[in-house]
Amino acid sequence: MSKTITFNELRKIKDALPSGSMAKIAEELGLEKETVKNYFGGSDYDEGKSVGVHIEPGPDGGLVLLDDTTILDVALRMLGISEEEKEEE
């Protein structure tokens, strides 16, 4: 399932995650930690893979189209935020 979010919103979620969350998300989903970091705006493609994140310049850091929200869903679950709550913000 795809979703559009601002880059700043995506970074805010990443920054709110507790230390070690990238590794926990990666382990849960069977991904490299660098791949999860790339999802949140990183750019280490030597260790990690591209994850279907498309950034369009604009206000709030631009718009980010996420081809698959699985990593975002796990991050929100770790923060105790349901997708319905996130959409209400």
C-alpha positions in Angstrom: 0.0 0.0 0.0 1.5 3.4 -1.0 1.3 6.6 1.1 2.3 10.2 0.7 3.8 12.0 3.7 6.0 15.1 4.1 9.8 14.5 4.5 9.6 16.4 7.8 6.9 14.1 9.1 8.9 11.0 8.1 12.0 12.4 9.9 9.9 13.3 13.0 8.8 9.7 13.2 12.4 8.4 12.8 13.7 10.9 15.4 11.0 9.8 17.9 12.0 6.1 17.7 14.1 4.8 20.6 17.7 4.0 20.2 18.3 0.7 18.4 14.9 0.9 16.6 16.4 0.7 13.1 18.1 -2.6 13.9 14.9 -4.0 15.5 12.8 -3.0 12.5 15.4 -4.5 10.2 15.5 -7.8 12.2 11.7 -8.0 12.3 11.3 -7.5 8.6 14.4 -9.5 7.5 16.1 -6.4 6.0 19.6 -4.8 6.4 19.7 -2.0 9.0 21.0 0.4 6.3 17.9 -0.4 4.1 15.6 0.8 7.0 17.8 3.9 7.4 17.4 4.6 3.7 13.6 4.4 4.1 13.8 7.3 6.6 16.0 9.5 4.3 19.4 7.8 4.4 21.5 7.2 1.4 23.8 4.2 2.1 23.3 2.1 -1.0 26.6 0.2 -0.5 25.2 -1.6 2.6 21.4 -1.0 2.2 19.0 -1.1 -0.7 16.6 1.4 -2.2 13.1 0.9 -0.7 10.7 2.6 -3.0 10.9 6.1 -1.5 10.4 8.9 -4.0 11.0 12.5 -2.8 9.4 15.5 -4.6 10.9 18.9 -3.5 8.5 21.3 -1.7 7.5 22.7 1.7 8.1 20.7 4.8 11.1 19.1 3.2 9.0 18.0 0.2 6.6 15.2 -0.3 7.7 11.5 0.0 5.8 8.8 -1.8 6.3 5.5 0.0 5.6 2.5 -2.4 5.2 0.2 0.6 4.3 1.3 4.2 5.5 -1.8 6.0 8.5 -0.1 7.6 6.5 2.9 8.5 3.8 0.7 10.0 6.3 -1.1 12.2 7.8 2.3 13.3 4.4 3.7 14.2 3.6 0.5 16.1 6.8 0.9 18.1 5.7 4.4 18.9 2.3 3.2 19.9 0.6 5.2 17.1 -2.1 3.5 15.0 -2.4 4.3 11.3 -5.8 5.8 12.0 -4.4 8.2 14.6 -1.6 9.2 12.2 -4.1 10.0 9.5 -6.1 12.2 11.9 -3.1 14.5 12.6 
